[in-house]
Structure formats: structure tokens, C-alpha cells
Amino acid sequence: APVATPRASVRVDSFREFRASELTLERFVGEVSVTEVTDWEYSGELANPLDPAQPARTKQDAAGASPLRLFLATRDDPGLRARGDDARVALREYAP
């Protein structure tokens, strides 16, 4: 049977805001955005599945939704590693 391991407690500073000078970006993880997908159904004699003017599905970026970019970074605090704390940070950037 699997042995349950105790979970590390989440500290309040895990959710704080940082100044750009406190962090070093390590790598770009990816981008998240919203896309609206519409499935179309046509009926009647004029319905033609091969007609490009009658698409079966259309995709469009959501209006006003700017992408959210994700990065991995490290905190520039020598005391963190001395205490054995994790200096890694996940960042999310929102476009203005």
C-alpha cells in the first residue's frame, strides 16, 4: 500500500508580489489564451459540406482577452538557500 507523505505547509510569502530586481527569469514556460470555438450546422437544400463559405467549425481569439504568459524564475536572495528554502518562483504576466 502507498505510504502517505506529509505535505509541506504553504507559507504566506508564497503568494507575495516581487519587484523585478528581486528575480531572475530562468525560462519561458508557455502562454495561455482564450479561444472561442463555434460549431455550425446547416440545413436545407443549400447546405453543402464542401462549400468553404459554410464552415463546420470556426475559431476566433476571444475579444479583449490578452494572453497570459508563464515563466520560471529564481529569487535573488542568498539567505533563502542558506535556510534551505526553495528560491524557485512561478511567474504569470498579464498584458496591460
N, C-alpha and C positions, 0 to 999 in steps of 0.2 A: 504494500500500500504506500502511496506517496506520503512523504513527510511534509507537513505544513511548516513553512519557514516564516518567522515573524517579519512583518512588513516594517520598513523604516518609517518613522513618523515624518510628516510633512511640516516643515517649519514655515513661519510667516514670511521670512525673507525669500522663500522660493517664489513668491508672487510679487516681488517688488519691481519698480521701474529703475532702469540703469541709465546713466549718461553714456554717450557714445565713447567717451575717453576711457571708460572702465572695461570695455570689451574688445576682444579681437575676434573678427569673423574668421572661422575656420573653413566653412564651405557652404555653398548654396544647396539646400535640400530639395526645394521644389516650389511649385506655385499652385494655388488653389483658386478657382474662379467658378462662377455660376453660369451655366448654360441652360437655356430653355429649349426643350425638345418638343415638337408638335408632330403628332401622327395624324395624317389626313386620310379620310375615307371619301371617295367619290361615288355617286350613284347616278343612275340614269343611263340613257343611251350614249351620252357624250363622254362617259368615263373611259379613259384609255390609259392603262398602266404603263405604256411605253411613251406617253407624251411628257416631255420634260417640263411643260408648263403645269402639270398636275403631279407634283412630287408626293411620294408616300410619307416622307418624313423631312422636316426642316429643322435646322439647329441655328440658334442665334444667341450671342452673348447677352446676358441679362442687362437691361438698360440701367445705366448708372452704377452697376456693380464693378468696382475695380478689383483686380486680382490681389490676393493676399500672398506675399512671398515669405518663405520659411528658410531660416538659416540656423546653422550650428555655430556656436561661439564659445569662447572661454573668458572667464573673468580675470582681469589683471590684478590679482590680489595675492601676493606671496604668502600671506597669513593663512589663506584657505588650505593650501596643500600642507602647510606645517601642522594644522589642526586635523588633517585627514579628511577635510570636506571636499566635495566634488566641485570643481571650477567650471564644469560644462554648463552651458545655457542654451536653451532653445528660444530663438527669436522669431517673432512674427512682425512683418512690416505691412502697414496699411498705406495705400496711396492716398494723398490728400484729396 
